[in-house]
Amino acid sequence: MTPSSTLPPAPPLSPPDRLLCGPGPTNVEPSVLDAMREPMLGHLDPTFHELLLELVEMLRAVYGLEDGVTLPLQATGMSGMETGIMNLVAPGDVVIVGYAGFFGRRIAQMAARHGADVVEVTRDWGEVVPNEALLDALDRRPEARLMAVVHAETSTGAQHPLAELGAALRDRDTLLFADCVTSLGGIPVAFSDWGVDFAYSCTQKALGAPPGMSPIACSGRAFERLQARGHTVPFSFDVELLLDYWVQRPITYHHTAPILHIYALYQALRHTLEEGLAARWARHDDAGRYLQAAIRERGFELLANPDHQLPHLTAVCVPEGVDGPKVQRRLLDEHGIEIGGGLGPDAPPMWRIGLMGPNASIEVADRVLAAFDSVLAGEPTLVRKL
């Protein structure tokens, strides 16, 4: 008798319905879910290949990419970070990383894993590293191959002035590398106009699609350096090989593509462009600023420097003596609303609230606020503190 023959049948899949208002994933656009129910094609079907080209063109528009290449990787956002480093950085290359939160530090750690000589320029959580400090580091290490920052730091709610940094680097040989995981589709991103050389994002935040893919963008000059690299890149994340499947025709087989995830991203990008980028950014801004004003009115402080506060990702400081995870759990159990907490051992106590994709609305903000009010009413410690 095999062990499996003694096991009872698994119950039907029946996850609870949640309002996902943490740092990601967000709830999925209904039209995106519908797209995943469309007939599945094979990854070598000519009709599917035309769809890939259409998706790439939409992705160019959302990134604001004029000169260069773009495609979505068959993995999550972290793979986009690693792909950029693997393709553009050789062991021993100098990489300058500015960070004031978890994901900026992750870039530094990732670069170090791949043998880079990492120069870290840091500030406290909730701040941004001043561009002047990054440029000063570059003056001291002018041979740096890459300068990396997080455009929208998911762990703190802070936004880096990426456009200004790109302008300052235009006459330098150092490539500008940007984490756009939380920014793409939610706040302005102008890849080519800003002089960004490599950026990566995800599908499960402001784009309103399921997690599972990482849209990347690479400037023309970065692609030239990528082609001239003298080190080996893992097959799965070799951008040149991936382009042979995604863009070049006739295609060269690389991997079995995640068909239904590609359908989902196609529809999410289509929906984003139908709404209009300016309108979508305004919707995220309106909902986020509304929530933040209401949070402040309730006596809470926000973690991010007000001059650099993201609209659609808000880190709320948990008052001293308050059990932050308990409040999160009550929101989930009693109201079906998920919010995030601090990420990593160095994070100060916080609640992270995201209003992204289909959840970027005043109506959703009001629902979150009402749930908070209900929970706070049952927490005497919070009532006394505030």
Rosetta blueprint (number, residue, H / E / L):
1 M L
2 T L
3 P H
4 S H
5 S H
6 T H
7 L L
8 P L
9 P L
10 A L
11 P L
12 P L
13 L L
14 S L
15 P L
16 P L
17 D L
18 R L
19 L E
20 L E
21 C L
22 G L
23 P L
24 G L
25 P L
26 T L
27 N L
28 V L
29 E L
30 P H
31 S H
32 V H
33 L H
34 D H
35 A H
36 M L
37 R L
38 E L
39 P L
40 M L
41 L L
42 G L
43 H L
44 L L
45 D L
46 P H
47 T H
48 F H
49 H H
50 E H
51 L H
52 L H
53 L H
54 E H
55 L H
56 V H
57 E H
58 M H
59 L H
60 R H
61 A H
62 V H
63 Y H
64 G L
65 L L
66 E L
67 D L
68 G E
69 V E
70 T E
71 L E
72 P E
73 L E
74 Q L
75 A L
76 T L
77 G H
78 M H
79 S H
80 G H
81 M H
82 E H
83 T H
84 G H
85 I H
86 M H
87 N H
88 L H
89 V L
90 A L
91 P L
92 G L
93 D L
94 V E
95 V E
96 I E
97 V E
98 G E
99 Y E
100 A L
101 G L
102 F H
103 F H
104 G H
105 R H
106 R H
107 I H
108 A H
109 Q H
110 M H
111 A H
112 A H
113 R H
114 H L
115 G L
116 A L
117 D E
118 V E
119 V E
120 E E
121 V E
122 T E
123 R L
124 D L
125 W L
126 G L
127 E L
128 V L
129 V L
130 P L
131 N H
132 E H
133 A H
134 L H
135 L H
136 D H
137 A H
138 L H
139 D H
140 R H
141 R L
142 P L
143 E L
144 A L
145 R L
146 L E
147 M E
148 A E
149 V E
150 V E
151 H L
152 A E
153 E E
154 T L
155 S L
156 T L
157 G L
158 A E
159 Q E
160 H L
161 P L
162 L H
163 A H
164 E H
165 L H
166 G H
167 A H
168 A H
169 L H
170 R L
171 D L
172 R L
173 D L
174 T L
175 L E
176 L E
177 F E
178 A E
179 D E
180 C L
181 V L
182 T L
183 S L
184 L L
185 G L
186 G L
187 I L
188 P L
189 V L
190 A L
191 F H
192 S H
193 D H
194 W H
195 G L
196 V L
197 D L
198 F E
199 A E
200 Y E
201 S L
202 C L
203 T L
204 Q L
205 K L
206 A L
207 L L
208 G L
209 A L
210 P L
211 P L
212 G L
213 M L
214 S E
215 P E
216 I E
217 A E
218 C E
219 S E
220 G H
221 R H
222 A H
223 F H
224 E H
225 R H
226 L H
227 Q H
228 A L
229 R L
230 G L
231 H L
232 T L
233 V L
234 P L
235 F H
236 S H
237 F H
238 D L
239 V H
240 E H
241 L H
242 L H
243 L H
244 D H
245 Y H
246 W H
247 V L
248 Q L
249 R L
250 P L
251 I L
252 T L
253 Y L
254 H L
255 H L
256 T L
257 A L
258 P L
259 I H
260 L H
261 H H
262 I H
263 Y H
264 A H
265 L H
266 Y H
267 Q H
268 A H
269 L H
270 R H
271 H H
272 T H
273 L H
274 E H
275 E H
276 G L
277 L H
278 A H
279 A H
280 R H
281 W H
282 A H
283 R H
284 H H
285 D H
286 D H
287 A H
288 G H
289 R H
290 Y H
291 L H
292 Q H
293 A H
294 A H
295 I H
296 R H
297 E H
298 R L
299 G L
300 F L
301 E L
302 L E
303 L L
304 A L
305 N L
306 P H
307 D H
308 H H
309 Q E
310 L L
311 P L
312 H L
313 L E
314 T E
315 A E
316 V E
317 C E
318 V L
319 P L
320 E L
321 G L
322 V L
323 D L
324 G H
325 P H
326 K H
327 V H
328 Q H
329 R H
330 R H
331 L H
332 L H
333 D H
334 E H
335 H H
336 G L
337 I E
338 E E
339 I L
340 G E
341 G E
342 G L
343 L L
344 G L
345 P L
346 D L
347 A L
348 P L
349 P L
350 M E
351 W E
352 R E
353 I E
354 G E
355 L L
356 M L
357 G H
358 P H
359 N H
360 A L
361 S L
362 I H
363 E H
364 V H
365 A H
366 D H
367 R H
368 V H
369 L H
370 A H
371 A H
372 F H
373 D H
374 S H
375 V H
376 L H
377 A H
378 G L
379 E L
380 P H
381 T H
382 L H
383 V H
384 R H
385 K H
386 L L
